[in-house]
Amino acid sequence: MNLRNPTLKKAMLEALEKSLGIVTTACKTVGIDRSTHYEWMKNDPEYKKSVDSIEDMAIDFTESKLFQKIKGEDTACIIFYMKTKAKKLGYIEGRDITSGGEKLAPVQITVGTQEDAARLQQSVDKVTNDANN
């Protein structure tokens, strides 16, 4: 089999489109090894561009399915969308604390007494409340 054959690459692109970019499925359909596909990706910029376009199409398809679920009032899908697309509005699971764009070093705290633990808890609560307001 001539793996440089443009017809084979075209068949692979068609198979990728039909499988929504699932490489193993497309390779089995065309009868090539996965390594061939990745070699083409590495060495053929036009092939890679076409594959990237198919991946974008698969993302668009999946996103449209997500919106269908959201329109059907699927709570999990609504939460997922808000956590991934509405972070700037506060829909996040945690906070990324940075200093001038650099991550802060981990802090080690040693507590000796229950009074120390109570004071530490008050400090943590204050910082958490300040961060949430």
N, C-alpha and C positions, 0 to 999 in steps of 0.2 A: 504494500500500500504506500503510495506517495503522499507523505504527510505535508508536503509543501503545496499540494494541490489546492488551488483556490476554491474549487467546488466543494472540497471537504470542509474547508473553513466556513464556507457559506452554509453548508448543511449544519455545522455545529452552531452557528449563530441562530439559525432557524429553530434548532432543537432547544437552545437556551431560551429563546423567546417563548416557546411553547411550555417549557418547564418553569417559567418565571425565574430564570437564572440559576436553577439548581444544576450545578456542574456535573455531579455524578449521573443524574438522570439523562442529561443531554449527551454525555460521553457514551453511555450505554446505547442510546438511540442511534448515534452516529457510528459506533464501533471503534472508538479511539480510547486511549488511556488518558486519565486525568492529567498526567505529566505532559502530554502533548498539548493539551489546552493551555496549561500554564507556560509552556515554552513559547507558544504563539503569543500569549499575553506579554511575555517578556521581550520578544524579538520583533513583533509586528505592531507598530503604533496604531495603525488603522483598525486592526482586529481588536486591540485593547479598547480603543475608542468606542467601537460597536458594542463590546461586552459591557462597558461602563454605561452606555445608553440603555441597554437591556436591564441592567441593575436598577437604574433610575426608574424605568417603566415598572419594574416589580415593586419598588417602593411606592410609587404612585397608586398602583393597584391595591396594595395592602392598606395604604392610607385611606383610599376610598371605602374599603371594607370597614375600617375603624369608624369613619364618619357615618356609615349606615348603622352601625351599632350605637353610636352616640345619639343619632336621630331616634332610635328605638328606646332611648333612655336607659341604656345599659350602664349602670352606676360604675362598675369597674373600668369600663372604657372611658367614661367621662373623667374619672379620677386620673387614669393613666395619661390622658391627653393633657389635662391641666398641669400635672407634675412635669411633663416633658416640654410643653409649649408655653406655659404661663408662669414660668419661674419668676419673671420680673414683677409679677403681681403678688408674689408671696406663696405660690403653690409649690412648696418644696418640702422634702422630708427632713432636711437638716440644714445647717448653716455652714458655709465655708468661711472660716475665719482666716483672714490674711492681713499682712502688714505691708503696705506699699507694694502689693502684688506678690510678695514673697510669703510662703507658708511660714507660720510661726513654729518655733521649736516645741516639741512636747514638753509639758510641765509635769514634774513629779511632785506629789504632795504626800507628806507623811503626817498622819494624825496620831497624837499621843493620848488624848483623853476624850471623854464624851463631850466636855465643854468645847474642846478644839473641833470636834466633829460637828457640833451644833453651829459654831461660828463659821466653819467651812461651808456647811449647808446653806446658811444665810447668805454668804457671799455668792455661792453658785446660783441661788435663787434670784438674787439681785441682778447678776450678770445676765441670766436667762430672761428675766423680765425686761431689762433694758434692751436686750437684743430683739425681743419680740415687739417692742413698741416703737 
